[in-house]
């Protein structure tokens, strides 16, 4: 699994951090998503998929 984010689309809702805080964070100055792990371990895959599903801006893409 590879995670790709589009910071231009991000609306700083924070849903990704709530779903998968080990993989996503937010910048302090504006809340825009920061990718902590482009290739998360298998045990975090479901959380990452959930984060992508709940992102209101569809800023998270997953490549299998």
C-alpha positions as CSV (number, residue, x, y, z in Angstrom):
1,X,0.0,0.0,0.0
2,X,1.2,3.5,-0.9
3,X,-0.6,6.6,0.4
4,X,-0.6,9.8,-1.6
5,X,-2.0,13.1,-0.4
6,X,-3.0,16.2,-2.2
7,X,-2.3,19.1,0.1
8,X,-3.9,21.5,-2.4
9,X,-7.3,19.7,-1.9
10,X,-7.0,19.4,1.9
11,X,-9.6,21.5,3.9
12,X,-8.0,20.7,7.3
13,X,-11.0,18.8,8.7
14,X,-8.7,16.4,10.6
15,X,-10.7,13.3,9.9
16,X,-7.6,11.5,8.6
17,X,-5.8,12.1,11.9
18,X,-8.8,10.9,13.9
19,X,-8.9,7.7,11.8
20,X,-5.2,7.0,11.4
21,X,-3.1,9.2,13.6
22,X,0.0,7.0,13.1
23,X,0.0,7.8,9.4
24,X,-1.4,11.4,9.2
25,X,-0.8,14.6,11.1
26,X,-1.7,18.2,10.5
27,X,0.5,21.3,10.2
28,X,0.3,23.6,13.2
29,X,-0.1,26.8,11.2
30,X,-3.0,25.8,9.0
31,X,-4.2,22.3,9.8
32,X,-3.3,20.9,6.3
33,X,-2.6,17.2,6.3
34,X,1.0,15.9,6.6
35,X,1.8,12.3,5.6
36,X,3.9,10.6,8.3
37,X,4.3,7.2,6.6
38,X,3.9,6.8,2.8
39,X,4.0,3.0,3.2
40,X,2.1,2.1,6.4
41,X,2.3,-1.4,7.8
42,X,-0.4,-3.9,7.0
43,X,-1.9,-3.6,10.5
44,X,-2.7,0.1,9.8
45,X,-4.2,-0.5,6.3
46,X,-7.8,-0.6,7.4
47,X,-7.4,2.7,9.4
48,X,-5.8,4.3,6.3
49,X,-8.6,3.2,4.1
50,X,-11.1,4.6,6.6
51,X,-9.2,7.9,6.6
52,X,-9.4,8.1,2.8
53,X,-13.1,7.3,2.9
54,X,-14.0,10.0,5.4
55,X,-11.9,12.8,3.9
56,X,-14.4,15.5,2.9
57,X,-12.0,16.8,0.3
58,X,-11.0,13.4,-1.2
59,X,-7.4,14.5,-0.7
60,X,-6.1,11.0,0.2
61,X,-5.4,8.4,-2.5
62,X,-4.4,4.8,-1.9
63,X,-2.4,2.8,-4.4
64,X,-2.5,-0.9,-3.8
